[in-house]
Amino acid sequence: MTYTMNIEQIKSLLARFYEGQTTPEEERLLADFFRREDVPEDLQQDKQLFLLLVQASDRSEERRVGKECEGMC
């Protein structure tokens, strides 16, 4: 997926994320944006927080899948 949103759209989407109103697709857009090297300085703290949340979510999903596999593998 390529990044085509401007910074104001990202900020708006980020505000919706913090309010719990984003879809999984919108969260993927944010993740793609924050994985970039050229995130503006005023979004660096959001980048750190967002990537930590994504990382924690990924670990949680890995544990869930691992537990499901234990019963089937």
N, C-alpha and C positions, 0 to 999 in steps of 0.2 A: 504494500500500500504506500503510495507516495503522499507526502505532506503537501497539501495545497491550501491550508487555512492560514489566515493572517493572525498576527499576535492578539488582536482584539477578540477574534473568534475563539482562540485558544483560552484567553482569560475568561470569556463568558462560559465556555465549556467547563473550565476548571471550577468556576463558581458553582455551576450545576452539579459537578462531581462532589464537591464538599457538602452540598445539600442533599446528596443521595438521589439525584434525579437523572443520572446519565445511564445510557444503555450500554451493554457490553461492547458494541461497535464503537461508541463514542469513547469509551475507556481505552479501547485499542488505539484510537487516534491519538489520545493523550499520551499513551505509553510510547507510541512511535515518535511523537514530538519530543518527549523528554529523554529519549535515548540518543538524541542528536547531540553533537558537540557544541553547536552554536546557539544554545538556549540563552536568551537575554538575561542579563545580570539580575533584573528584578524578579525573575522566575526561578532563580537557582535554588532557593529554599523549597519552593513547591516541587521542583525537579527531584530533590533529594527525598522528600517525603513521599511523593508519588511512586518513585522507583522502589522505595522500601516497602510500600504497601503492595505493589505488584509482586515483588520478590516474596513477601510473606504469603500472598495469595497463591503463588505458584507452588510454594512448599506445601501448603495446606492441600492443594489439589493432588500433588504427588503422593502425600501420605494417604489420602482418601483412595486413590487408585491402587496404591500398594496394598491396602487392607482389603479392597474388593478382590484383588488378584489372589491374595492368600487363600481365599475360599474356593477359587476356581482353578488355580494353577497346580 
